[in-house]
Amino acid sequence: MNDKPIGAGKSSYDLIDSALFFKMLQLDRKLIFLDVACGPGNYCLAAADVLKENSIICAIDLWPEGITSLVTKISEKKIKNIWATVGDVSKRIPVNDSSVDICLMATVLHDLVEVNTEQGALKEIARVLKPAGMVAIVEFKKIEGPPGPPIDIRLSAEEVERIVRPYSLVKEYVVDIGPYNYLAGFTLR
Ligand SMILES: C[S@@+](CC[C@H](N)C(=O)[O-])C[C@H]1O[C@@H](n2cnc3c(N)ncnc32)[C@H](O)[C@@H]1O
């Protein structure tokens, strides 16, 4: 692919209250953690510090430069439990059925909706999640930016809930995680 995927090169990690974010995710046990559309991997690198040592992190993005930069950081930091790969999450997420405890979609759902690829991605996420597995969705509040995408492509928490409901994802919570972003948690039922 010659063109950059939508949203490539952007990350919301520096905008959020990371302590509150990780508190809501409850990572205090051995987990398989999937970072869907990880970009340069800011979220999963931080998760590696918080997760129990024997947890595994899978990080996938369509943007090869993002994955290359993440792999370099993994190597520099001598991190052993992040596996990063290039892939289109709307076509196939290269992990087994019912294997993931927590799937993170950080400021990517609005991008997928923009190019009509969210259905394929959510179908794959529902396939790879364990029963009662969680999806953590970070999105920009529906307010004028910057930072963040134009207001017309931002998703409210209600819109996110409507988009994920057909995939048996049931809302557990929605919390503000900073001035610009919210975190919505869903369980596979
Ligand atoms: C706004 S960035 C968010 C990156 C990261 N989650 C973060 O916040 O740090 C959106 C990411 O989605 C990726 N992306 C878009 N469509 C994708 C697809 N179909 N499969 C995998 N990654 C995709 C882009 O390459 C980009 O890295």
The ligand as a Gaussian input file, in Angstrom:
#p B3LYP/6-31G(d) Opt

LIG

0 1
 C       -5.530000       7.535000      15.200000
 S       -4.423000       6.172000      15.044000
 C       -4.494000       5.477000      16.667000
 C       -3.252000       4.689000      17.013000
 C       -3.191000       4.137000      18.446000
 N       -4.346000       3.320000      18.763000
 C       -3.005000       5.244000      19.442000
 O       -3.983000       5.936000      19.774000
 O       -1.868000       5.443000      19.889000
 C       -5.385000       5.005000      14.116000
 C       -4.589000       3.793000      13.641000
 O       -5.468000       2.890000      12.983000
 C       -4.730000       2.198000      11.993000
 N       -5.690000       1.538000      11.097000
 C       -6.640000       2.111000      10.330000
 N       -7.335000       1.153000       9.694000
 C       -6.804000      -0.048000      10.064000
 C       -7.082000      -1.402000       9.722000
 N       -8.074000      -1.723000       8.878000
 N       -6.337000      -2.377000      10.285000
 C       -5.329000      -2.071000      11.152000
 N       -5.018000      -0.809000      11.505000
 C       -5.748000       0.199000      10.960000
 C       -3.895000       3.313000      11.374000
 O       -2.798000       2.823000      10.643000
 C       -3.489000       4.104000      12.627000
 O       -2.256000       3.661000      13.140000

